[in-house]
Every structure is written in C-alpha cells, then in structure tokens.
Amino acid sequence: MQTLTDKTVRPAQFYLKTDRTFTGIRKFSWVLVPIVSFGSLYYPLLGLFVFAIMIAIMGIGFFQGRYWCGNLCPHGSLFDKVSMSASKFIKIPRIFKSPVTRWVFFAIYMFMFFVRLARVMPLWGNPEFMGKFGMLMGKQYLVMPTVLGFALSMLNPRSWCSFCPMGSLGHVFYKIGKVTKLNHSFDKKVTIASTDKCHKCATCARCVRFSFRLSRISMIITSSAASSASAAEPA
Ligand code: SF4
C-alpha cells in the first residue's frame, strides 16, 4: 500500500478528488453532449443548439460571468459527472492555464466560427441554410470540446475548461458589462454560507484582487474558525 512517504507519491502533482455539489441540471445536462455532437451528424438541425448555447453564454456571461460554467454547461457536467471516476486527477499543466493558450484558442475558435458562417451565408434565405449551419456548428461542438475536452478530462476533469473558448467568451462579455458598467448591480458579494463546510483553505482569497478584501476574507475565516472552536468546547 502506498503512503505519503513513498517516493512514488508526490502530492504536489495531484489534485484531490473533491465532493462536488450536483444540482439536477449539473447531474444530467451532460446527456445533451452526445445527443448534439453525434446527433447533428445525422440531424443537422440539432447543431443549432450549439448556436443557442453561444447566445446563452454571452447573455449569462454579461451579467453573471462564468455562471454558465459552474452551473449549467453540458460539458462541465460531462467532465464532472462522467469523467471524474476515470480521471487521473493530474495537476493541470501550466501551459493549459496560460493566458496565451486561452486567448490563442479563443481566437482560433472564433475565426473558425466566422469562416464557417461566411461559408453558409450565401445560402441565407434558402431552406438549406439552417441545416448547413447546424451541421457546421455540430461538427465544431464535436471536435473541440467533446473529443478533445473529453480526452483531456482523463488527466483532470476540468483540463479543457482552463482554456475553453466558450468559457472565455463568457468572460469577455462579463468584461464588456464591467466596462460599460451595465452589470454592476448583478455582482453578488460572496460570503461563506455554511461555515461548517468551509475547509479554511483560503483559496477564495486568491481570487480577490484588493488587499483590503483579502484581510476581510481572512477575518471571516478566522472568526468562523474561532466560532467553530468555541462551539466544539465543552460547556
Ligand atoms: S469552460 Fe467551457 S466546457 Fe468548461 S464549463 Fe465553461 S463553457 Fe463548459
């Protein structure tokens, strides 16, 4: 049996498997991935669902950032629900998380989208248009997030999400909302809802930019630790 002192085990190279919270949507939305990816090869109109997803990501992203990724995305559900048991949970390589990789992929994805759109636009107004457009969208959905994303999820479930162009699209729209100041009222203050579930890892603190917010979070964590400790003390 391996122990943490074995030389073969290097904890820094692994991510811990975590208990993830699954709502009904997160549990089952993955079934849409094979239906749309493979189904659109035979029923091209199914590929239009991918366009609807893009619109949803842009709309939700504008107001709520990457809410889609954590709560609704069929691929996110696939990686978390289906891939998780088979995944090696290897630490996601740095190159996947690099902003250069993310924006290069985003540029390639959007370029391909517009090239394909330009290819079918001459059919606009023709009954064939929807079918051709759906077929192109379905193929893009099949090759990029489904095949590549699923293969990478064997390393770590959310490897693909590190540089997913759709996730970046949501982020871009959120930034547009920030710049235009149209989404400020939709920002929610994040607090620890269930202090008993907080592991006090301070990961949340890394997401916050300003030091005064960092100190505020550490105060919350410290006070929650203190209240847990006092609750645990015998009367
Ligand atoms: S990053 Fe992409 S694949 Fe991952 S959850 Fe977000 S939209 Fe889905």
Residues whose N, C-alpha, C, O or C-beta is under 5 A from the ligand:
A	BS01	SF4	C69 C73 H75 G76 C161 C164 M166 G167
